[in-house]
Amino acid sequence: MNTRSLLCFATLTLAVLPASPLYAQTPAQIAEAEYDEVMILEPNLENGRSTFLTCSVCHKPEGWGDVYGSYPQIAGQHRTVIIKQLADIRARNRDNPLMYPFSIPHTLGGVQEIADVAAYVAQLPMTPYNGVGPGRDLVLGKQLYQDNCAECHGKAGEGDSEKHIPAIAGQHYNYLVREFDLIRANSRMNAGPKMVRHIEGFSRREESAVLDYASRLRAPAEKLAKGARLNPDFPHYVRPPEPEWPPIAPMPELPPLP
């Protein structure tokens, strides 16, 4: 068979073969495939507790992160959101250098471990002491939130499990600011195009106002921990001393929007 015939044969062979997962897959496609694998598995909460030990290094045993914005509160987050974000980070569809080494299969495990740890995190009670903004521009923040955020993230910041849209009620203000800036700078690759369009024209004042308002939205009472609760699954975890944060004051009564 001459060279021309070989080339024709190779072209025809590739045309009829099914697409291989090793070729021509984007990070988004790889992440989506892993997400689909995870979603058909039955989670094991006991194994999720063991797997979560890796996550607790940064997110703390309670899954509350920190008010400084380095690590988000993940306790009580939708299981589907946790799965999607882990799959995106592992596939490099979301650039997160801090978390990437902790998410890879060698460290975290495979698809079963993702299913297990996501279910475990989703049932953890949330902190009632999340970090909030300065509280100076909440009327503007409420208007901006209702006009730009409520359609997807929900009126009360509850998110959408079926569409894996994160719940943002009770999230730390500084973390929201960090992610907002990354999305606007096109540095968070898995951000939805709709969100990018909504926020690209925000001024710094508008950004602070809307995220301050969002950080003050409260999750349902049944999802919140009672006081300074420690996770009983990790009784021997040595926690560094932290300042005592007062409970978040109720959202002030804001004038109705026109």
N, C-alpha and C positions, 0 to 999 in steps of 0.2 A: 504494500500500500504506500503510495507516494505521500509527500508532505501535505499536499492540498487535500487529498482524501482523508488523511488523519485529522486535519483541522475541521473538515465538514462533519466527520463522525463525532468528534468531540462536541461540536456545536449542537448537533442533533441530540446527543446523549444528555447534555445539560438541559436542553429544552424540555425533555420528557421526564427527567428525574424530579421528585418532590424537593422542595426547598429544604436544605439542610440547616439545622440550628447553628451549625458552626460558621455559616457563611451569610454575609449580607444582612445581619441582624443589627438593628440599632440598639443603643442602650435602653430606650423606651420599650422596644419589643421584647428584649430579654427580661426586663423587669415585669412586664405584663404577663409573660409566660410563667414566671415564678409566682406571681400573685395568684394566677389561676390554679397552679399546683397546690398552693397553700390552702386556698379556699375550699377545696374538696376534702380536706383532712379533718378528722375529729381531734380537737385540742385536748391535751392532757395537762390539767392545772398543776399537778405536782411536779411534772417535768418542767412546766413553765416557771415555777418557783425556782428550781435549780438553775435554769437558763438565765433567769433574771439577775442572778448574782453578778453576771458580766455587766449588765446595764446599771446595776446599783452603784458601781464605782463613780459614775458621774451624776446619774439621775436620783441618787440616794435610795435607800431601801423602800421609802414610801412612794417613790416615783414623782417627787414634787419638784425636782430640779432646783434652781436657785433664782432669787429675785433679781440678780444682776444681769440675767439674760444669756449667760453662757450655756445653760442647759434648760430646756423647757420642762414644764410640768407635763408628764405623760400619763400619770394616773387618771383613770376614768376616760381616757381618749377612746374613740371608736376603734374597735378591733380592726376594721377594714383599713382605717387610716394608718394604724401602726404597721400593718402588713405591707401596705403600699409604700410607705416611706422606707421601710427596711429593704424592700425589693429594689426600690429606686436607688438607694445609696449603694447597695451591693453591686448593682449593674452600672454604676457611675452615671445614672440618669439624674441624680441629684448630687452635687458636689458638696461633700461635708467631710473635710479632712480630719476633724476631731472624732467623728463617729465611725468613719469607714473601717479603721482597724478592728473595731469592736463588732462590726456587723458581718464581716466576711465569714464564709463557712468554716474556716479553720478555727475561728474564735467562737462564733455564736452557734454554729451548727447548720444543718440543712433545713429543708422546707418544714419538716415536722417541728423542729425547734422554733421556727418563726410562728407557726400556728399556736404552739404552746405558750410562748412568751407573750404574744399579742393578747391572747385570752386572759392570761394572768394580769397583765398591766391594765387591761380594760376594766377589770373588776376592783382595782384598788381604789379606796376612797381618796378624794381630792383634798388638797389643802384649802382651808378657808382663809389663808394668809398670803395669797399671791401678791406679787408686786404690782402696784398701780402707778399711773402717771401723776402729774402735778395737780390735776383737778381744776384748772383755771378756765377751761374752754369747753365744758361738757355740752352746752347747748349746741355749739357748732359741731362737736363730735357726734352728737345724736343725729343731727341732720345728715351729716356725711355718711354715717353708718347706715341709716335707713335708705339713703339714696344709692349707695354703692356696695354695701356688704351684706345686708339682710337677706337679699334674694337667694344667695348661696349659703352663707354661714348661719342663716336663721335669725329671726327677730331677737331671740335671747342668746345668740351665739352658740346654739346647740349643734351646729354642723349637720351633716347628712351622711349617715352610715352607708346607705346604698350607693351613693355617688363618691364615697370616700373623701368627703369634704370635712376638714378638721373642725371639731368643736373648739371655739376660742374663748368661751366663757371661762373665767378663772385662770387664763393664761397670763404669764408675767408680762408686764408692760415692756420691759427692756428687751425681752425675747421677741415680742411682736414687732418692735422697732427694727431690730436686727434683720428679721426675715423680710419685712416690708422693704428695707433698703436693698437687700440682696435681690429681691424680685424685680424691683424697679431698675436695678443695674444689670438685669438679665443674667445674674450670676446663680440663680436657682432654676435650673433647667426644667424641672418638673412642674413649675408653676403654670396654671391654666392661662391660656391667652386672654380669656375674658377678664381675669383679675389684673393682668398686666395692663390692659387697656384702661381699666377703671382707675388705677392708681398712678399712672404715669404723669398726670398733670398736677398732682397734689403738691401744695407748698409745704414747707417745714411746719408751719403752724397747723395746717389742715391734717398733716400726718400725725402730729402729736395729739391733736384733739380727737381724732377718730380712734386712735389706738388707746388713748386714755379711757375713752368711753367704753371700748370693747373690753379692756382689762377689768372694768368694774361690773360687767355683766356676771350674774351669779348662776352657777349650775344648780339644778334642783337640790333641795336640802338633803334628800336621801343619798346623793352622790358625794356629799362633803363629809370629811372626817370630823369627829367630835373633839374639838380642842387640838392640842399638840400631840396627836396620836402617833405612836411608833408602830412600825410594822411588826406584828408578833411573829412573823415567819423568819425574822432575822434577829433573834434575841441577843446574839453575841456580836453583832456588828458594832464596831467602835465608831461612833459618830463624833466629829469635831464639834466643839461648842459653837452655837449660833445665837445671834440676838433673838430676843423674844419679840415677835411681830404681833401687833394688836389685830383683832379681826377687822376685815374690811368693812367700813361703814356702809350702810345701805345707799344705793344710788340716790342722790338728792332729787327732790321733786323738780323736774324740769318743765318749763312751759310747753304746752302742746305745740306741735309743729303745724304750720299753716297748711 
